Structures are given as structure tokens and as C-alpha cells.
Amino acid sequence: MLTWDDSYAIALALRTNHPHVHLEEVSLTMIFHWVIGLTQFEDDRNLANDQVLAAIFREWFEEANPL
């Protein structure tokens, strides 16, 4: 089960489900819809905000672009 607090795990799931996406083209709205579409996601969609979605994006970006 994933919740909004699981930004790293969500980022990994999104990276797996959307391997060919160009992160510079991804919006927070897209991330929101993709997250609530994950089968393992079970949290209140109303708890999402820009800060939470941006944290997921950062985790995804860092995972895709290691130093």
C-alpha cells in the first residue's frame, strides 16, 4: 500500500510505469493522475498538494539522474 508520504516508493512506481516519459514535460497534474491510478495507491486524493507532488517529482528526477 502506498500513501502520499511514500514519495520515493511512488517515484519508483511511476518510473517503472512510465519509463519513456521526458521528465521536463511532466506536470504536477500528470503526477497526481498517475499516482492515483497506481493499483497499490490507497490514500485520500484530497490530501495531495503541490508540495507533496513536487516531492514525488524530485525523487523521480533524482532517481533518473544520479550524480
C-alpha atoms as an extended CHARMM CRD file, in Angstrom:
* protein
*
        67  EXT
         1         1  MET       CA              0.0000000000        0.0000000000        0.0000000000  PROA      1               0.0000000000
         2         2  LEU       CA              1.2760000000        3.4630000000       -0.9200000000  PROA      2               0.0000000000
         3         3  THR       CA              0.2990000000        6.7820000000        0.6200000000  PROA      3               0.0000000000
         4         4  TRP       CA              1.2730000000       10.3710000000       -0.1250000000  PROA      4               0.0000000000
         5         5  ASP       CA              4.0460000000       10.0050000000        2.4750000000  PROA      5               0.0000000000
         6         6  ASP       CA              5.7890000000        7.3900000000        0.3090000000  PROA      6               0.0000000000
         7         7  SER       CA              7.2600000000        9.8040000000       -2.2320000000  PROA      7               0.0000000000
         8         8  TYR       CA             10.3080000000        7.6510000000       -3.0230000000  PROA      8               0.0000000000
         9         9  ALA       CA              8.3190000000        4.4440000000       -3.4980000000  PROA      9               0.0000000000
        10        10  ILE       CA              5.7650000000        6.3090000000       -5.5960000000  PROA      10              0.0000000000
        11        11  ALA       CA              8.5490000000        7.7890000000       -7.7240000000  PROA      11              0.0000000000
        12        12  LEU       CA              9.9450000000        4.3060000000       -8.3490000000  PROA      12              0.0000000000
        13        13  ALA       CA              6.4940000000        3.0050000000       -9.3130000000  PROA      13              0.0000000000
        14        14  LEU       CA              5.9570000000        5.9140000000      -11.6960000000  PROA      14              0.0000000000
        15        15  ARG       CA              9.3790000000        5.4180000000      -13.2190000000  PROA      15              0.0000000000
        16        16  THR       CA              8.5150000000        1.7580000000      -13.8270000000  PROA      16              0.0000000000
        17        17  ASN       CA              5.0740000000        2.5550000000      -15.2560000000  PROA      17              0.0000000000
        18        18  HSD       CA              6.2770000000        5.4650000000      -17.4150000000  PROA      18              0.0000000000
        19        19  PRO       CA              9.8100000000        4.5440000000      -18.4880000000  PROA      19              0.0000000000
        20        20  HSD       CA              9.8710000000        6.6450000000      -21.6570000000  PROA      20              0.0000000000
        21        21  VAL       CA              8.4880000000        9.8790000000      -20.2540000000  PROA      21              0.0000000000
        22        22  HSD       CA             10.6020000000       13.0130000000      -20.5310000000  PROA      22              0.0000000000
        23        23  LEU       CA             10.5860000000       14.4960000000      -17.0430000000  PROA      23              0.0000000000
        24        24  GLU       CA             10.8650000000       18.0400000000      -18.3610000000  PROA      24              0.0000000000
        25        25  GLU       CA              7.4170000000       17.5090000000      -19.9190000000  PROA      25              0.0000000000
        26        26  VAL       CA              5.7760000000       16.1620000000      -16.7400000000  PROA      26              0.0000000000
        27        27  SER       CA              3.4130000000       18.4230000000      -14.8160000000  PROA      27              0.0000000000
        28        28  LEU       CA              2.2360000000       18.0870000000      -11.2290000000  PROA      28              0.0000000000
        29        29  THR       CA             -1.2390000000       17.3970000000      -12.6010000000  PROA      29              0.0000000000
        30        30  MET       CA              0.1240000000       14.4550000000      -14.5780000000  PROA      30              0.0000000000
        31        31  ILE       CA              1.8860000000       13.1310000000      -11.4950000000  PROA      31              0.0000000000
        32        32  PHE       CA             -1.3320000000       13.4180000000       -9.4870000000  PROA      32              0.0000000000
        33        33  HSD       CA             -3.3340000000       11.4220000000      -12.0430000000  PROA      33              0.0000000000
        34        34  TRP       CA             -0.6190000000        8.8060000000      -12.4330000000  PROA      34              0.0000000000
        35        35  VAL       CA             -0.2960000000        8.3610000000       -8.6660000000  PROA      35              0.0000000000
        36        36  ILE       CA             -3.9970000000        7.9160000000       -8.0060000000  PROA      36              0.0000000000
        37        37  GLY       CA             -4.0130000000        5.4360000000      -10.8960000000  PROA      37              0.0000000000
        38        38  LEU       CA             -1.4290000000        3.1720000000       -9.2520000000  PROA      38              0.0000000000
        39        39  THR       CA             -3.0590000000       -0.0530000000       -8.0900000000  PROA      39              0.0000000000
        40        40  GLN       CA             -1.0620000000       -0.0210000000       -4.8580000000  PROA      40              0.0000000000
        41        41  PHE       CA             -2.0110000000        3.5810000000       -4.0090000000  PROA      41              0.0000000000
        42        42  GLU       CA             -4.5940000000        3.7670000000       -1.2160000000  PROA      42              0.0000000000
        43        43  ASP       CA             -4.6730000000        7.2710000000        0.2170000000  PROA      43              0.0000000000
        44        44  ASP       CA             -7.1330000000       10.1410000000        0.1280000000  PROA      44              0.0000000000
        45        45  ARG       CA             -6.6530000000       12.0230000000       -3.1360000000  PROA      45              0.0000000000
        46        46  ASN       CA             -7.7510000000       15.2210000000       -1.3690000000  PROA      46              0.0000000000
        47        47  LEU       CA             -4.5500000000       15.1750000000        0.7050000000  PROA      47              0.0000000000
        48        48  ALA       CA             -2.4330000000       15.8690000000       -2.3620000000  PROA      48              0.0000000000
        49        49  ASN       CA             -0.9420000000       19.3210000000       -2.7540000000  PROA      49              0.0000000000
        50        50  ASP       CA              1.8270000000       20.9240000000       -4.7830000000  PROA      50              0.0000000000
        51        51  GLN       CA              4.4100000000       20.2310000000       -2.0770000000  PROA      51              0.0000000000
        52        52  VAL       CA              3.6290000000       16.5070000000       -1.9950000000  PROA      52              0.0000000000
        53        53  LEU       CA              3.5640000000       16.2160000000       -5.7790000000  PROA      53              0.0000000000
        54        54  ALA       CA              6.8020000000       18.1890000000       -6.1160000000  PROA      54              0.0000000000
        55        55  ALA       CA              8.4820000000       15.8420000000       -3.6190000000  PROA      55              0.0000000000
        56        56  ILE       CA              7.4740000000       12.8670000000       -5.7680000000  PROA      56              0.0000000000
        57        57  PHE       CA              8.8130000000       14.6390000000       -8.8580000000  PROA      57              0.0000000000
        58        58  ARG       CA             12.1340000000       15.4050000000       -7.1140000000  PROA      58              0.0000000000
        59        59  GLU       CA             12.5480000000       11.7730000000       -6.0670000000  PROA      59              0.0000000000
        60        60  TRP       CA             11.7950000000       10.6200000000       -9.6180000000  PROA      60              0.0000000000
        61        61  PHE       CA             14.1740000000       13.1860000000      -11.1070000000  PROA      61              0.0000000000
        62        62  GLU       CA             16.9850000000       12.2380000000       -8.7270000000  PROA      62              0.0000000000
        63        63  GLU       CA             16.4700000000        8.5620000000       -9.4250000000  PROA      63              0.0000000000
        64        64  ALA       CA             16.5660000000        9.1530000000      -13.1710000000  PROA      64              0.0000000000
        65        65  ASN       CA             19.5910000000       11.4800000000      -12.9580000000  PROA      65              0.0000000000
        66        66  PRO       CA             22.0420000000       10.1300000000      -10.3720000000  PROA      66              0.0000000000
        67        67  LEU       CA             25.1190000000       12.1900000000       -9.5830000000  PROA      67              0.0000000000
